[in-house]
Amino acid sequence: MLRLREFKLPLEHAEEALRAGILERLEIPEGDLIRIIIFRRAVDARRLNAILFVYTLDLELRQEAETLKRFEKDRNVDVAPDLRYKFVARASANSGLRPVVIGMGPAGLFAGLILAQSGFGPLILERGKEVRERTKDTFGFWRKGILNPESNVQFGEGGAGTFSDGKLHSQIKDRKHYARKVLSEFVKAGAPAEILYVSKPHIGTFRLVSVVEKMRATIQALGGEIRFENRVDDIEIDDGQVRGVNLANGEHIATDHLVLAIGHSARDTFAMLHRRGVHLEAKAFSIGFRIEHPQSLIDRDRYGSHAGNPLLSAADYKLVHHASNGRSVYSFCMCPGGTVVAAASEPGRVVTNGMSQHSRKERNANSGIVVGITPEVDYPDGPLAGIAFQRHWETRAFELGGSHYHAPGQLIGDFIAQRPSSKFGSVVPSYTPGVKLGDLSQALPRFAIEAIREALPVFARTIKHYDLPDGILTGVETRTSSPVRIKRHADTLQSMNVKGLYPTGEGAGYAGGILSAAVDGIKVAEAIALNTTT
Ligand SMILES: Cc1cc2nc3c(=O)[nH]c(=O)nc-3n(C[C@H](O)[C@H](O)[C@H](O)COP(=O)(O)OP(=O)(O)OC[C@H]3O[C@@H](n4cnc5c(N)ncnc54)[C@H](O)[C@@H]3O)c2cc1C
């Protein structure tokens, strides 16, 4: 296959224009172009009067070698890389005890899938419920304010990203094309095929639910076992080697290979690991608020007169500001056409996050606006101090919201002008159970408030009217990434001080988002496969 990069066509191009354009660009006759695979399609909206689609194409040609030779000096023409996933090892009769995976978020799901596809018949233990039951509990919380601490946005089949925008892009280095394996598996399980090529793929909440269900069936069909409502409360370590796990129901399960894919909100599990002497470190993360604007405001700024064109998805943005107090403020997990969601997993605490459906058709755009914090400066008291920090501000948010899971909120204009809000304007907040307007200045540490207050008008220089007085801030956004790292060896991917223990994904501090967590899960599955067969 030949790869052709930077192939540009106008936004409203006819379907045949792609094929015709390739023939012209490569100067080949019609019969020489056998197959076109769109590897990537991005939108270039830098010139609003000439928005372009920018393609990366993999092409099967009749005269491939000859064409490559003719274009050898053209840096946009090359041999296409082989994207197929290659298994590193297969299970054998003497592979030993079956591997156990704790957690069925993206990291645990993909660790489990690869182990199952390699013949290891893994056991996956998930504290939450299967995804349909979990959906009922989560929607129950959003609609009625009844929180189930074991079945919510953070816990249950599919992990933290199930009720999300399902964004699937990541900045990770990926020389082995693991991301392609992840996206292909999602498509096999029913995700839209376009996620394989659009530059910022996303699945959306309702589709994610059925994707997760189908992947569960695949793992089971391959000999894997999945148990829901099976919380791991303890791990057994003998002479520096994992020997098994103890469940909340009293059961003991023996294993020599244990994947820790517990996510960033399993605070009780982090505490247990600390008690058992597993090497943990406090890690930097970010805190802030969710911000909501009309999606049309963002679309107008990004697309000009093309705003609303069905060929363009709802526009997103990425913003960063280095504040004068030394803190960085940035947009986090922006959800075009989505809703702000209640993402608490502990009673008496309020946490915000964002999600959207595949169509991204809701009225508001939302994003985290967060400030970076570090253990060195902000929570220096040991590996679990970041969790104590989160809990403090989540409890404060619960109280400011009226102590029944409403989020405290303020209009952007009032927040900047330092006066409390008492009445909503043109923007209706999407957060349920509800928003209690007031003064957010007490909802986060002073340095964070000052940095965000400074950043919002600065962001309005990039996105016109970003400081819209009627826009809404709700808080608090504290679960941006794990406050803990479960440190592991770079080569074996096993814990620094416990053999057979494989920390992975977001909770272990080795991923930030669905795609990178899934990729990390594949890596630990490979490490186990290699370790048990060599
Ligand atoms: C509302 C929301 C929206 C998001 N939107 C996006 C997005 O659009 N794009 C994106 O890339 N990322 C998004 N994220 C982040 C993304 O969900 C996470 O980065 C990702 O899920 C991390 O995967 P993971 O497998 O490491 O952990 P998790 O997904 O957190 O999974 C961990 C699993 O382990 C289970 N578990 C924990 N402790 C135990 C135990 N003791 N015993 C048994 N099971 C246990 C939990 O129940 C959970 O299911 C979002 C997160 C949230 C909350």
The ligand as a MOL file (V3000), in Angstrom:
LIG
                    3D

  0  0  0     0  0            999 V3000
M  V30 BEGIN CTAB
M  V30 COUNTS 53 58 0 0 0
M  V30 BEGIN ATOM
M  V30 1 C -17.9120 11.6610 32.8690 0
M  V30 2 C -16.5750 11.2900 32.2750 0
M  V30 3 C -16.3160 11.6400 30.9560 0
M  V30 4 C -15.1110 11.2840 30.3720 0
M  V30 5 N -14.9210 11.5740 29.0410 0
M  V30 6 C -13.8450 11.0900 28.4160 0
M  V30 7 C -13.7020 11.2140 27.0180 0
M  V30 8 O -14.5670 11.7420 26.3220 0
M  V30 9 N -12.5680 10.7330 26.4410 0
M  V30 10 C -11.5920 10.1380 27.1790 0
M  V30 11 O -10.5750 9.7210 26.6000 0
M  V30 12 N -11.7050 9.9930 28.5070 0
M  V30 13 C -12.8080 10.4340 29.1460 0
M  V30 14 N -12.9320 10.2590 30.4870 0
M  V30 15 C -11.8210 9.6270 31.2180 0
M  V30 16 C -11.8210 8.1350 30.9660 0
M  V30 17 O -13.0680 7.6400 31.3000 0
M  V30 18 C -10.7410 7.4660 31.7870 0
M  V30 19 O -9.5060 8.0110 31.4200 0
M  V30 20 C -10.7050 5.9700 31.5190 0
M  V30 21 O -11.9580 5.3880 31.7660 0
M  V30 22 C -9.6540 5.3100 32.3980 0
M  V30 23 O -9.6910 3.9370 32.1680 0
M  V30 24 P -9.2100 2.8820 33.2420 0
M  V30 25 O -9.5420 1.5560 32.7040 0
M  V30 26 O -7.8060 3.1550 33.6060 0
M  V30 27 O -10.0640 3.1760 34.5640 0
M  V30 28 P -11.6300 3.2500 34.7770 0
M  V30 29 O -12.3290 3.4840 33.5180 0
M  V30 30 O -11.8430 4.1910 35.8920 0
M  V30 31 O -12.0260 1.7780 35.2500 0
M  V30 32 C -11.6720 1.2690 36.4950 0
M  V30 33 C -12.6630 0.1640 36.8770 0
M  V30 34 O -12.1500 -0.5290 38.0090 0
M  V30 35 C -13.2150 -0.8690 38.8670 0
M  V30 36 N -12.6620 -1.0680 40.2010 0
M  V30 37 C -12.0300 -0.1420 40.9780 0
M  V30 38 N -11.6320 -0.6940 42.1420 0
M  V30 39 C -12.0210 -1.9890 42.1120 0
M  V30 40 C -11.9170 -3.0440 43.0500 0
M  V30 41 N -11.3460 -2.8890 44.2310 0
M  V30 42 N -12.4310 -4.2500 42.7160 0
M  V30 43 C -13.0550 -4.4490 41.5010 0
M  V30 44 N -13.1830 -3.4530 40.5880 0
M  V30 45 C -12.6700 -2.2410 40.8910 0
M  V30 46 C -14.1500 0.3250 38.7580 0
M  V30 47 O -15.4660 -0.0180 39.1250 0
M  V30 48 C -14.0220 0.7160 37.2870 0
M  V30 49 O -15.0270 0.1190 36.4820 0
M  V30 50 C -14.1190 10.6000 31.1220 0
M  V30 51 C -14.3640 10.2770 32.4560 0
M  V30 52 C -15.5800 10.6080 33.0380 0
M  V30 53 C -15.8360 10.2410 34.4710 0
M  V30 END ATOM
M  V30 BEGIN BOND
M  V30 1 1 1 2
M  V30 2 1 2 3
M  V30 3 2 2 52
M  V30 4 2 3 4
M  V30 5 1 4 5
M  V30 6 1 4 50
M  V30 7 2 5 6
M  V30 8 1 6 7
M  V30 9 1 6 13
M  V30 10 2 7 8
M  V30 11 1 7 9
M  V30 12 1 9 10
M  V30 13 2 10 11
M  V30 14 1 10 12
M  V30 15 2 12 13
M  V30 16 1 13 14
M  V30 17 1 14 15
M  V30 18 1 14 50
M  V30 19 1 15 16
M  V30 20 1 16 17
M  V30 21 1 16 18
M  V30 22 1 18 19
M  V30 23 1 18 20
M  V30 24 1 20 21
M  V30 25 1 20 22
M  V30 26 1 22 23
M  V30 27 1 23 24
M  V30 28 2 24 25
M  V30 29 1 24 26
M  V30 30 1 24 27
M  V30 31 1 27 28
M  V30 32 2 28 29
M  V30 33 1 28 30
M  V30 34 1 28 31
M  V30 35 1 31 32
M  V30 36 1 32 33
M  V30 37 1 33 34
M  V30 38 1 33 48
M  V30 39 1 34 35
M  V30 40 1 35 36
M  V30 41 1 35 46
M  V30 42 1 36 37
M  V30 43 1 36 45
M  V30 44 2 37 38
M  V30 45 1 38 39
M  V30 46 1 39 40
M  V30 47 2 39 45
M  V30 48 1 40 41
M  V30 49 2 40 42
M  V30 50 1 42 43
M  V30 51 2 43 44
M  V30 52 1 44 45
M  V30 53 1 46 47
M  V30 54 1 46 48
M  V30 55 1 48 49
M  V30 56 2 50 51
M  V30 57 1 51 52
M  V30 58 1 52 53
M  V30 END BOND
M  V30 END CTAB
M  END
